[in-house]
């Protein structure tokens, strides 16, 4: 860094928070803005996993067969809003177009660069701060009804093995010995050791915002309405409370980044991949570590504030109200997997994951505007957020990270 810059970061989810903290640590004057409280979107309601193993995108070569099976099964963990199909169709065509062996290899390699050191990245972000207490080490298990369910996931596991993730299989009565909270519905666990999760995502985001302030940055509740350019370079971010002058800006507003990208002259194929959770307060039992319940494609995660069951996929407009079907599906599986569970109450939540057709985020400068993108992580936003923020901070500080960023080019859809 030659001299401190005035930087506005748009979006107080995990990517924006991380970028703001790392930029402030580099000595810059940082203002983080969001129209809501920190982590109000997907960073609040996610499954809480530091999913270092989550290297496989949804659009693998078997996608056409899987999609047909899901669309014809009312109990599948996938929903498509047919009224939104005309708007979704161009994105879906590109999404399916990436489901080739060569493209999948490309996506997996570049997802892996962002997620496989997630626990270390979260610890580096929070070490010695008030947010450190929310990051914890844990194992992770895929819970199947039987060995046959595990074998049916062979393609996904083959991809994971290529990246070094070899599961330990636990079967039969040993499943309940490993975790008595699981019912006899689960007959096989594929266990991955030495991962991690967040004990309270909402509190974690709030504390990260306080960390930024503790370290001399500023958090401002304001809505970004436009990016002001002069001579093709950013000079301010226009907000409802007036302009915020700046030398650089970071766009990390998740799915809400798309309108601002359009104002910068780029039309990004970004859609809302809506996810849901049920969060049980004061549960009578919790699993010993997070599990993916394979039958329902959702995660059961023991947190400091209760048991969170989160996941499923719904392709729909961000403006439509939450659907009941995903919540009912999760609830039905919870009853089967944890049949004796009682609780003091349950929170229902729906949020929007920002999803690109090539399953990779946008990271880096938008043209030569001085505005840097940091969004579009689909299912791995919490996992990859600290590393994404660190990369963007390094780029702004003219210290290119030791990795090839071409796959995440913010201009690749232009």
C-alpha positions as CSV (number, residue, x, y, z in Angstrom):
1,X,0.0,0.0,0.0
2,X,1.3,3.4,-1.0
3,X,-1.3,5.5,0.8
4,X,-4.6,4.9,2.6
5,X,-7.6,4.8,0.4
6,X,-11.3,5.7,1.2
7,X,-13.2,2.5,0.6
8,X,-16.9,1.8,0.7
9,X,-18.0,-1.9,1.1
10,X,-21.5,-2.6,0.0
11,X,-23.2,-5.5,1.8
12,X,-22.6,-6.6,5.4
13,X,-22.8,-10.4,4.8
14,X,-19.8,-12.6,5.4
15,X,-18.0,-11.5,2.2
16,X,-18.5,-7.8,2.8
17,X,-17.6,-8.0,6.5
18,X,-14.4,-10.0,5.7
19,X,-13.3,-7.6,2.9
20,X,-13.9,-4.6,5.2
21,X,-11.9,-6.1,8.1
22,X,-9.0,-7.1,5.9
23,X,-9.0,-3.7,4.2
24,X,-9.0,-1.9,7.5
25,X,-6.1,-4.0,8.7
26,X,-4.2,-2.9,5.7
27,X,-4.6,0.7,6.9
28,X,-7.4,2.0,4.7
29,X,-10.4,4.2,5.7
30,X,-13.3,1.7,5.4
31,X,-17.0,2.3,5.6
32,X,-19.2,-0.8,5.4
33,X,-22.9,-0.2,4.5
34,X,-26.0,-2.3,4.4
35,X,-29.7,-1.5,4.2
36,X,-30.3,-3.9,7.1
37,X,-28.3,-5.2,10.1
38,X,-25.1,-7.2,9.6
39,X,-25.8,-10.7,8.1
40,X,-29.5,-10.1,7.6
41,X,-29.6,-12.2,4.5
42,X,-28.2,-15.6,3.7
43,X,-25.2,-15.0,6.0
44,X,-27.7,-15.2,8.9
45,X,-29.9,-18.1,7.9
46,X,-27.4,-20.5,6.4
47,X,-26.6,-24.0,7.7
48,X,-23.6,-22.6,9.6
49,X,-21.1,-25.0,8.0
50,X,-17.5,-24.4,7.2
51,X,-17.9,-26.8,4.3
52,X,-14.4,-27.5,3.2
53,X,-15.6,-30.7,1.5
54,X,-18.3,-28.8,-0.6
55,X,-16.3,-28.8,-3.8
56,X,-19.0,-30.4,-6.0
57,X,-21.4,-28.1,-7.8
58,X,-25.1,-28.9,-8.4
59,X,-24.6,-29.0,-12.2
60,X,-22.7,-32.3,-12.5
61,X,-23.0,-34.4,-15.7
62,X,-26.0,-36.3,-14.3
63,X,-28.0,-33.1,-13.9
64,X,-30.6,-33.7,-16.6
65,X,-31.6,-37.1,-15.1
66,X,-31.5,-35.7,-11.5
67,X,-33.6,-32.7,-12.4
68,X,-36.2,-34.8,-14.1
69,X,-36.4,-37.1,-11.1
70,X,-36.8,-34.1,-8.7
71,X,-39.3,-32.2,-10.8
72,X,-41.6,-35.3,-11.0
73,X,-41.3,-36.1,-7.3
74,X,-43.4,-33.9,-5.0
75,X,-41.3,-35.0,-2.1
76,X,-37.9,-34.1,-3.6
77,X,-35.9,-31.3,-2.0
78,X,-36.1,-29.1,-5.1
79,X,-38.8,-26.8,-6.4
80,X,-39.2,-24.6,-9.5
81,X,-41.6,-21.7,-9.6
82,X,-43.3,-22.3,-13.0
83,X,-44.6,-18.8,-13.2
84,X,-41.0,-17.6,-13.0
85,X,-39.8,-20.1,-15.7
86,X,-39.7,-17.5,-18.6
87,X,-37.3,-15.3,-16.5
88,X,-35.3,-18.3,-15.3
89,X,-35.0,-20.1,-18.7
90,X,-31.9,-18.3,-20.0
91,X,-30.0,-18.9,-16.7
92,X,-31.1,-22.6,-16.7
93,X,-29.9,-23.1,-20.2
94,X,-26.4,-21.8,-19.3
95,X,-26.5,-23.8,-16.0
96,X,-27.3,-27.1,-17.9
97,X,-24.7,-26.1,-20.5
98,X,-22.0,-26.2,-17.8
99,X,-22.9,-29.7,-16.8
100,X,-20.2,-31.4,-18.9
101,X,-17.2,-33.4,-17.5
102,X,-14.7,-30.8,-18.6
103,X,-16.6,-27.9,-17.1
104,X,-17.3,-29.7,-13.9
105,X,-13.6,-30.5,-13.5
106,X,-13.0,-26.7,-14.0
107,X,-15.7,-25.7,-11.4
108,X,-14.5,-28.2,-8.8
109,X,-10.9,-27.2,-9.0
110,X,-11.8,-23.5,-8.6
111,X,-14.4,-24.1,-5.8
112,X,-11.8,-26.1,-4.0
113,X,-9.3,-23.1,-4.1
114,X,-11.9,-21.1,-2.1
115,X,-13.2,-23.6,0.4
116,X,-10.7,-26.2,1.4
117,X,-8.9,-24.0,4.0
118,X,-12.0,-22.4,5.3
119,X,-11.5,-23.1,9.0
120,X,-8.0,-21.6,8.9
121,X,-9.4,-18.6,7.0
122,X,-12.1,-18.0,9.6
123,X,-9.6,-18.4,12.4
124,X,-7.3,-15.9,10.8
125,X,-10.1,-13.4,10.4
126,X,-11.2,-13.7,14.0
127,X,-8.1,-14.6,16.1
128,X,-8.0,-12.5,19.2
129,X,-11.3,-10.7,18.5
130,X,-14.8,-10.9,20.1
131,X,-15.9,-13.0,17.1
132,X,-13.5,-15.8,17.7
133,X,-15.8,-17.7,20.1
134,X,-18.3,-18.5,17.3
135,X,-15.8,-20.6,15.2
136,X,-15.5,-24.2,16.3
137,X,-13.9,-27.4,15.0
138,X,-16.2,-30.4,14.3
139,X,-16.5,-33.5,12.2
140,X,-19.2,-33.8,9.5
141,X,-21.3,-36.7,8.5
142,X,-23.5,-37.6,5.6
143,X,-26.4,-39.6,7.0
144,X,-27.9,-42.2,4.7
145,X,-30.7,-44.7,5.2
146,X,-28.4,-47.5,4.2
147,X,-25.1,-48.3,2.4
148,X,-27.1,-48.3,-0.8
149,X,-27.8,-44.6,-0.4
150,X,-24.1,-43.9,0.0
151,X,-23.4,-46.0,-3.1
152,X,-26.0,-44.0,-5.1
153,X,-23.9,-40.9,-4.4
154,X,-20.8,-42.5,-6.0
155,X,-20.2,-39.7,-8.5
156,X,-20.2,-37.0,-5.8
157,X,-17.9,-39.0,-3.6
158,X,-15.5,-39.8,-6.5
159,X,-15.2,-36.0,-7.1
160,X,-14.6,-35.4,-3.4
161,X,-12.0,-38.1,-3.2
162,X,-10.1,-36.4,-6.0
163,X,-9.8,-33.4,-3.7
164,X,-8.6,-35.5,-0.8
165,X,-11.9,-36.2,1.1
166,X,-12.1,-39.9,1.9
167,X,-15.0,-40.7,4.3
168,X,-14.9,-43.2,7.1
169,X,-18.0,-45.4,6.9
170,X,-20.0,-46.3,10.0
171,X,-22.8,-48.8,9.5
172,X,-25.5,-50.7,11.3
173,X,-25.8,-50.5,15.1
174,X,-22.5,-48.6,15.2
175,X,-24.4,-45.6,13.8
176,X,-26.4,-45.1,16.9
177,X,-23.3,-45.9,19.0
178,X,-21.6,-43.0,17.2
179,X,-24.6,-40.7,17.8
180,X,-27.5,-41.8,19.9
181,X,-29.6,-38.8,18.7
182,X,-30.1,-40.5,15.3
183,X,-33.0,-42.8,14.8
184,X,-32.9,-46.3,13.2
185,X,-33.9,-44.6,10.0
186,X,-30.1,-43.9,9.6
187,X,-28.1,-47.0,8.8
188,X,-25.0,-45.5,7.3
189,X,-22.8,-42.5,8.0
190,X,-20.0,-41.3,5.7
191,X,-17.8,-39.3,8.2
192,X,-15.4,-36.6,7.3
193,X,-13.1,-35.5,10.2
194,X,-11.5,-32.2,11.1
195,X,-13.9,-29.6,9.6
196,X,-15.8,-26.9,11.5
197,X,-19.0,-24.9,11.9
198,X,-20.3,-21.6,13.3
199,X,-22.1,-21.8,16.6
200,X,-24.4,-18.8,15.9
201,X,-24.2,-17.3,12.3
202,X,-26.3,-14.2,13.2
203,X,-24.3,-13.4,16.3
204,X,-21.1,-14.1,14.4
205,X,-22.0,-11.4,11.8
206,X,-23.0,-8.9,14.4
207,X,-19.7,-9.4,16.2
208,X,-17.7,-9.2,13.0
209,X,-19.3,-5.8,12.4
210,X,-18.2,-4.8,15.9
211,X,-14.7,-6.1,15.1
212,X,-14.5,-3.7,12.2
213,X,-15.5,-0.8,14.5
214,X,-13.1,-2.0,17.2
215,X,-10.3,-1.8,14.6
216,X,-11.2,1.7,13.4
217,X,-13.6,1.0,10.6
218,X,-17.2,2.3,10.3
219,X,-20.5,0.5,9.9
220,X,-23.4,2.5,8.4
221,X,-26.9,1.4,7.9
222,X,-27.7,2.8,4.5
223,X,-29.0,1.5,1.1
224,X,-26.6,1.7,-1.9
225,X,-28.6,3.1,-4.8
226,X,-25.9,3.7,-7.3
227,X,-22.2,3.8,-8.0
228,X,-21.0,7.2,-9.1
229,X,-18.3,7.2,-11.8
230,X,-16.2,10.0,-13.1
231,X,-14.0,9.3,-16.1
232,X,-14.9,5.7,-15.7
233,X,-13.6,5.5,-12.1
234,X,-15.7,5.3,-8.9
235,X,-15.8,8.5,-6.9
236,X,-18.7,7.8,-4.6
237,X,-21.5,5.4,-3.6
238,X,-24.9,7.0,-3.7
239,X,-27.1,6.1,-0.8
240,X,-30.5,7.2,0.6
241,X,-28.7,9.4,3.0
242,X,-26.5,11.1,0.4
243,X,-23.2,10.2,-1.4
244,X,-20.3,8.5,0.3
245,X,-17.1,9.7,-1.4
246,X,-14.6,6.9,-2.1
247,X,-11.5,5.9,-4.0
248,X,-12.5,2.3,-4.3
249,X,-15.7,0.2,-3.6
250,X,-16.5,-3.4,-3.0
251,X,-19.8,-4.9,-4.2
252,X,-20.7,-7.7,-1.8
253,X,-24.5,-7.5,-1.7
254,X,-25.2,-11.1,-2.7
255,X,-28.1,-11.5,-5.1
256,X,-28.9,-7.8,-4.7
257,X,-25.6,-7.0,-6.4
258,X,-27.1,-7.6,-9.8
259,X,-28.9,-4.2,-10.1
260,X,-25.7,-2.3,-9.2
261,X,-23.8,-4.4,-11.8
262,X,-26.3,-3.3,-14.4
263,X,-25.6,0.3,-13.5
264,X,-21.9,-0.4,-14.1
265,X,-22.8,-1.7,-17.6
266,X,-22.6,-5.5,-16.9
267,X,-25.6,-7.8,-17.0
268,X,-24.7,-10.7,-14.7
269,X,-26.7,-13.9,-14.9
270,X,-27.4,-14.1,-11.2
271,X,-30.5,-15.7,-9.7
272,X,-31.9,-16.4,-6.3
273,X,-31.5,-20.0,-5.2
274,X,-33.8,-19.9,-2.2
275,X,-33.0,-21.9,0.9
276,X,-34.9,-22.6,4.1
277,X,-34.3,-23.4,7.7
278,X,-36.1,-24.5,10.8
279,X,-34.3,-23.5,14.0
280,X,-35.4,-25.4,17.1
281,X,-34.9,-23.5,20.4
282,X,-34.0,-25.5,23.5
283,X,-34.1,-28.9,21.8
284,X,-34.3,-31.9,24.0
285,X,-31.5,-33.5,22.0
286,X,-28.9,-32.6,19.4
287,X,-26.5,-34.6,17.2
288,X,-22.9,-34.6,18.4
289,X,-21.7,-32.8,15.2
290,X,-23.4,-31.5,12.0
291,X,-24.9,-34.0,9.6
292,X,-26.2,-33.8,6.0
293,X,-29.5,-35.7,6.0
294,X,-29.1,-37.2,2.5
295,X,-32.8,-38.0,1.9
296,X,-33.9,-34.4,2.4
297,X,-30.7,-32.6,1.2
298,X,-30.6,-30.5,4.4
299,X,-28.1,-30.1,7.2
300,X,-28.8,-30.7,10.9
301,X,-26.3,-28.5,12.8
302,X,-26.0,-28.3,16.7
303,X,-25.6,-24.6,17.5
304,X,-25.3,-22.5,20.6
305,X,-28.8,-21.2,20.1
306,X,-30.4,-24.6,19.2
307,X,-30.7,-27.1,16.5
308,X,-30.7,-25.7,12.9
309,X,-32.0,-27.8,10.1
310,X,-31.3,-25.9,6.8
311,X,-31.1,-26.6,3.1
312,X,-33.2,-27.5,0.1
313,X,-33.3,-25.5,-3.2
314,X,-36.1,-23.4,-4.7
315,X,-35.7,-21.5,-7.9
316,X,-38.0,-18.5,-7.7
317,X,-38.1,-14.7,-7.7
318,X,-36.6,-13.0,-4.7
319,X,-39.8,-11.1,-4.3
320,X,-42.2,-14.0,-3.8
321,X,-43.2,-15.0,-0.3
322,X,-41.7,-18.1,1.3
323,X,-43.2,-21.5,0.3
324,X,-44.6,-24.0,2.8
325,X,-43.4,-27.1,0.9
326,X,-39.7,-26.8,1.7
327,X,-40.4,-26.2,5.4
328,X,-42.8,-29.1,5.6
329,X,-40.3,-31.4,3.9
330,X,-37.6,-30.5,6.4
331,X,-40.1,-30.9,9.3
332,X,-41.1,-34.4,8.1
333,X,-37.5,-35.6,7.9
334,X,-36.7,-34.1,11.3
335,X,-39.5,-36.1,12.8
336,X,-38.1,-39.3,11.3
337,X,-34.5,-38.7,12.1
338,X,-35.0,-37.3,15.6
339,X,-38.3,-38.9,16.6
340,X,-38.1,-38.0,20.3
341,X,-37.2,-34.3,19.8
342,X,-39.0,-31.7,21.8
343,X,-38.3,-28.0,21.8
344,X,-39.4,-24.6,23.2
345,X,-40.2,-23.1,19.8
346,X,-39.1,-23.0,16.1
347,X,-38.0,-20.3,13.8
348,X,-38.9,-20.5,10.1
349,X,-36.6,-18.7,7.7
350,X,-36.2,-18.3,3.9
351,X,-33.2,-16.6,2.2
352,X,-31.7,-16.1,-1.2
353,X,-28.4,-17.6,-2.3
354,X,-26.7,-15.7,-5.2
355,X,-26.2,-18.3,-7.9
356,X,-24.3,-18.1,-11.2
357,X,-24.7,-20.6,-14.1
358,X,-21.1,-21.7,-13.8
359,X,-21.3,-22.2,-10.0
360,X,-18.4,-19.8,-9.4
361,X,-18.5,-16.4,-7.7
362,X,-17.5,-13.1,-9.1
363,X,-14.2,-11.8,-7.5
364,X,-12.1,-8.9,-8.7
365,X,-12.3,-5.5,-10.4
366,X,-15.2,-4.7,-12.6
367,X,-13.5,-3.4,-15.7
368,X,-11.3,-0.5,-14.7
369,X,-13.9,1.2,-12.5
370,X,-12.2,0.7,-9.1
371,X,-15.2,-1.3,-8.0
372,X,-14.5,-4.9,-7.0
373,X,-17.0,-7.7,-7.0
374,X,-17.2,-10.3,-4.1
375,X,-20.5,-12.2,-4.5
376,X,-22.2,-15.2,-6.2
377,X,-21.0,-18.1,-4.0
378,X,-24.2,-20.2,-4.2
379,X,-24.1,-22.7,-1.3
380,X,-20.6,-21.9,0.0
381,X,-20.8,-18.2,0.9
382,X,-20.2,-18.6,4.6
383,X,-17.4,-21.1,3.9
384,X,-15.6,-19.0,1.3
385,X,-16.4,-15.5,2.6
386,X,-13.2,-14.8,4.6
387,X,-10.9,-16.0,1.8
388,X,-12.9,-14.0,-0.8
389,X,-12.6,-10.9,1.4
390,X,-8.9,-11.4,1.8
391,X,-8.4,-11.8,-1.9
392,X,-10.3,-8.6,-2.7
393,X,-8.4,-6.7,0.0
394,X,-5.1,-7.9,-1.5
395,X,-6.2,-6.9,-5.0
396,X,-7.1,-3.4,-3.9
397,X,-3.8,-3.2,-2.0
398,X,-2.0,-4.2,-5.2
399,X,-0.8,-7.4,-3.8
400,X,-2.2,-10.2,-6.1
401,X,-2.8,-13.4,-4.2
402,X,-0.8,-16.5,-5.0
403,X,-3.5,-18.1,-7.0
404,X,-5.0,-17.9,-10.5
405,X,-8.2,-15.7,-10.3
406,X,-9.2,-16.0,-14.0
407,X,-12.1,-18.4,-13.2
408,X,-13.8,-15.8,-10.9
409,X,-13.3,-12.8,-13.3
410,X,-16.1,-10.3,-12.5
411,X,-16.3,-9.4,-16.2
412,X,-16.6,-13.0,-17.6
413,X,-20.3,-12.7,-18.4
414,X,-19.9,-9.4,-20.4
